[in-house]
């Protein structure tokens, strides 16, 4: 069983930056692909970004492409989501999730992931 935990959320003004971290407890997840999702109040879960096990391949939603960067440091057993040029519409609870396989066709599907974190609130003020 892999339990994930996110950190780094908070309140920031529009145009600002935040970096989220995702790390497992209980085991390493260097063999897992990791995805980031977000859920805004009253809205469905939205895919944000994904990264393969080595960090050599990433995939982004159009809404964050060019502003968000997903990376990982397997030596530190941590995956990051660097969020720049934040907008009020980025306000949401952000979740990281892990699964064994990296497949671009299914990475945006939240029901394809095995393990989830508890979420981190990101609030962007205008």
MARMAR-257645 format. One record per residue (C-alpha): residue in three letters; residue number from 1; x, y, z. Coordinates in Angstrom, 1 decimal, always signed. Layout:
N
@aa:Ala	i:NUM	xx:X	yy:Y	zz:Z
...
end
This chain:
126
@aa:Unk	i:1	xx:+0.0	yy:+0.0	zz:+0.0
@aa:Unk	i:2	xx:+1.3	yy:+3.5	zz:-0.9
@aa:Unk	i:3	xx:+0.1	yy:+6.5	zz:+1.0
@aa:Unk	i:4	xx:+0.8	yy:+9.8	zz:-0.6
@aa:Unk	i:5	xx:+1.0	yy:+13.2	zz:+1.0
@aa:Unk	i:6	xx:+1.0	yy:+16.7	zz:-0.6
@aa:Unk	i:7	xx:+2.5	yy:+19.8	zz:+0.8
@aa:Unk	i:8	xx:+3.3	yy:+23.3	zz:-0.3
@aa:Unk	i:9	xx:-0.2	yy:+24.7	zz:-0.9
@aa:Unk	i:10	xx:-1.3	yy:+28.1	zz:+0.3
@aa:Unk	i:11	xx:-2.6	yy:+31.5	zz:-0.7
@aa:Unk	i:12	xx:-0.9	yy:+33.5	zz:-3.4
@aa:Unk	i:13	xx:-1.7	yy:+36.6	zz:-5.5
@aa:Unk	i:14	xx:-2.4	yy:+36.3	zz:-9.2
@aa:Unk	i:15	xx:+0.8	yy:+36.1	zz:-11.1
@aa:Unk	i:16	xx:+2.6	yy:+34.4	zz:-8.2
@aa:Unk	i:17	xx:+4.1	yy:+31.0	zz:-7.8
@aa:Unk	i:18	xx:+3.8	yy:+28.0	zz:-5.6
@aa:Unk	i:19	xx:+5.5	yy:+24.6	zz:-5.5
@aa:Unk	i:20	xx:+3.6	yy:+21.5	zz:-4.5
@aa:Unk	i:21	xx:+5.4	yy:+18.4	zz:-3.3
@aa:Unk	i:22	xx:+4.1	yy:+14.8	zz:-3.2
@aa:Unk	i:23	xx:+5.9	yy:+12.1	zz:-1.3
@aa:Unk	i:24	xx:+4.8	yy:+8.6	zz:-0.2
@aa:Unk	i:25	xx:+5.0	yy:+7.1	zz:+3.3
@aa:Unk	i:26	xx:+5.8	yy:+3.6	zz:+3.9
@aa:Unk	i:27	xx:+7.7	yy:+2.9	zz:+0.7
@aa:Unk	i:28	xx:+9.4	yy:+4.4	zz:-2.3
@aa:Unk	i:29	xx:+7.5	yy:+5.2	zz:-5.5
@aa:Unk	i:30	xx:+10.3	yy:+5.4	zz:-7.9
@aa:Unk	i:31	xx:+8.7	yy:+2.8	zz:-10.1
@aa:Unk	i:32	xx:+5.4	yy:+4.7	zz:-10.3
@aa:Unk	i:33	xx:+4.0	yy:+7.2	zz:-12.7
@aa:Unk	i:34	xx:+2.5	yy:+10.2	zz:-10.9
@aa:Unk	i:35	xx:-0.4	yy:+12.4	zz:-11.9
@aa:Unk	i:36	xx:-1.7	yy:+15.7	zz:-10.5
@aa:Unk	i:37	xx:-5.4	yy:+16.5	zz:-10.4
@aa:Unk	i:38	xx:-7.4	yy:+19.4	zz:-9.0
@aa:Unk	i:39	xx:-10.9	yy:+20.0	zz:-7.9
@aa:Unk	i:40	xx:-12.4	yy:+23.4	zz:-7.6
@aa:Unk	i:41	xx:-15.6	yy:+24.0	zz:-5.6
@aa:Unk	i:42	xx:-18.6	yy:+22.8	zz:-7.5
@aa:Unk	i:43	xx:-16.6	yy:+21.3	zz:-10.3
@aa:Unk	i:44	xx:-15.4	yy:+17.9	zz:-11.3
@aa:Unk	i:45	xx:-11.9	yy:+16.6	zz:-10.9
@aa:Unk	i:46	xx:-9.5	yy:+18.0	zz:-13.6
@aa:Unk	i:47	xx:-6.3	yy:+16.5	zz:-14.8
@aa:Unk	i:48	xx:-3.4	yy:+18.8	zz:-14.5
@aa:Unk	i:49	xx:-0.1	yy:+17.0	zz:-15.2
@aa:Unk	i:50	xx:+1.7	yy:+13.7	zz:-15.2
@aa:Unk	i:51	xx:+5.2	yy:+12.4	zz:-15.1
@aa:Unk	i:52	xx:+6.7	yy:+8.9	zz:-15.8
@aa:Unk	i:53	xx:+8.8	yy:+7.0	zz:-13.3
@aa:Unk	i:54	xx:+12.1	yy:+8.4	zz:-14.5
@aa:Unk	i:55	xx:+11.0	yy:+12.0	zz:-14.9
@aa:Unk	i:56	xx:+11.9	yy:+11.8	zz:-18.6
@aa:Unk	i:57	xx:+8.4	yy:+12.3	zz:-19.9
@aa:Unk	i:58	xx:+5.8	yy:+14.7	zz:-18.8
@aa:Unk	i:59	xx:+2.3	yy:+15.6	zz:-19.9
@aa:Unk	i:60	xx:+0.2	yy:+18.6	zz:-19.2
@aa:Unk	i:61	xx:-3.4	yy:+19.8	zz:-19.6
@aa:Unk	i:62	xx:-3.7	yy:+22.7	zz:-22.0
@aa:Unk	i:63	xx:-4.9	yy:+25.0	zz:-19.2
@aa:Unk	i:64	xx:-1.6	yy:+24.8	zz:-17.4
@aa:Unk	i:65	xx:+0.9	yy:+24.2	zz:-20.3
@aa:Unk	i:66	xx:+3.7	yy:+26.7	zz:-20.2
@aa:Unk	i:67	xx:+2.9	yy:+27.7	zz:-16.6
@aa:Unk	i:68	xx:+3.2	yy:+24.5	zz:-14.6
@aa:Unk	i:69	xx:+6.2	yy:+22.1	zz:-14.5
@aa:Unk	i:70	xx:+6.1	yy:+18.6	zz:-13.1
@aa:Unk	i:71	xx:+9.4	yy:+17.0	zz:-12.0
@aa:Unk	i:72	xx:+10.7	yy:+14.4	zz:-9.7
@aa:Unk	i:73	xx:+13.7	yy:+13.6	zz:-7.6
@aa:Unk	i:74	xx:+13.7	yy:+9.8	zz:-7.0
@aa:Unk	i:75	xx:+16.6	yy:+10.1	zz:-4.6
@aa:Unk	i:76	xx:+14.4	yy:+12.2	zz:-2.4
@aa:Unk	i:77	xx:+11.3	yy:+10.1	zz:-3.2
@aa:Unk	i:78	xx:+9.4	yy:+13.3	zz:-4.1
@aa:Unk	i:79	xx:+7.4	yy:+14.6	zz:-7.1
@aa:Unk	i:80	xx:+7.0	yy:+18.3	zz:-7.6
@aa:Unk	i:81	xx:+4.5	yy:+20.6	zz:-9.3
@aa:Unk	i:82	xx:+5.9	yy:+24.0	zz:-9.9
@aa:Unk	i:83	xx:+3.1	yy:+26.4	zz:-10.6
@aa:Unk	i:84	xx:+4.0	yy:+29.8	zz:-12.1
@aa:Unk	i:85	xx:+1.9	yy:+32.7	zz:-13.4
@aa:Unk	i:86	xx:-1.0	yy:+31.5	zz:-11.2
@aa:Unk	i:87	xx:-4.5	yy:+32.7	zz:-12.0
@aa:Unk	i:88	xx:-7.6	yy:+32.9	zz:-9.9
@aa:Unk	i:89	xx:-9.1	yy:+30.0	zz:-11.9
@aa:Unk	i:90	xx:-6.2	yy:+27.8	zz:-10.7
@aa:Unk	i:91	xx:-7.8	yy:+27.9	zz:-7.2
@aa:Unk	i:92	xx:-8.6	yy:+24.3	zz:-6.2
@aa:Unk	i:93	xx:-7.6	yy:+21.4	zz:-4.0
@aa:Unk	i:94	xx:-4.7	yy:+19.7	zz:-5.7
@aa:Unk	i:95	xx:-4.1	yy:+16.0	zz:-5.4
@aa:Unk	i:96	xx:-1.3	yy:+13.7	zz:-6.4
@aa:Unk	i:97	xx:-1.9	yy:+10.2	zz:-7.5
@aa:Unk	i:98	xx:+0.3	yy:+7.2	zz:-8.4
@aa:Unk	i:99	xx:+0.0	yy:+4.2	zz:-10.7
@aa:Unk	i:100	xx:+2.5	yy:+1.6	zz:-12.0
@aa:Unk	i:101	xx:+2.2	yy:+2.3	zz:-15.7
@aa:Unk	i:102	xx:+2.7	yy:+5.5	zz:-17.7
@aa:Unk	i:103	xx:+0.4	yy:+5.6	zz:-20.6
@aa:Unk	i:104	xx:-0.4	yy:+9.0	zz:-22.2
@aa:Unk	i:105	xx:-3.8	yy:+7.8	zz:-23.3
@aa:Unk	i:106	xx:-5.0	yy:+7.1	zz:-19.8
@aa:Unk	i:107	xx:-2.9	yy:+9.4	zz:-17.6
@aa:Unk	i:108	xx:-5.7	yy:+12.0	zz:-17.5
@aa:Unk	i:109	xx:-8.3	yy:+9.5	zz:-16.2
@aa:Unk	i:110	xx:-8.5	yy:+9.8	zz:-12.4
@aa:Unk	i:111	xx:-10.0	yy:+6.3	zz:-12.0
@aa:Unk	i:112	xx:-6.9	yy:+4.8	zz:-13.5
@aa:Unk	i:113	xx:-4.8	yy:+5.6	zz:-10.5
@aa:Unk	i:114	xx:-4.2	yy:+3.3	zz:-7.5
@aa:Unk	i:115	xx:-3.1	yy:+5.6	zz:-4.8
@aa:Unk	i:116	xx:-4.1	yy:+9.2	zz:-3.9
@aa:Unk	i:117	xx:-3.0	yy:+11.9	zz:-1.5
@aa:Unk	i:118	xx:-5.2	yy:+13.9	zz:+0.8
@aa:Unk	i:119	xx:-5.0	yy:+17.1	zz:-1.2
@aa:Unk	i:120	xx:-3.5	yy:+20.5	zz:-0.8
@aa:Unk	i:121	xx:-5.5	yy:+23.7	zz:-1.0
@aa:Unk	i:122	xx:-4.2	yy:+26.3	zz:-3.5
@aa:Unk	i:123	xx:-5.9	yy:+29.7	zz:-3.5
@aa:Unk	i:124	xx:-5.1	yy:+32.4	zz:-5.9
@aa:Unk	i:125	xx:-6.4	yy:+35.9	zz:-5.2
@aa:Unk	i:126	xx:-7.1	yy:+38.5	zz:-7.9
end
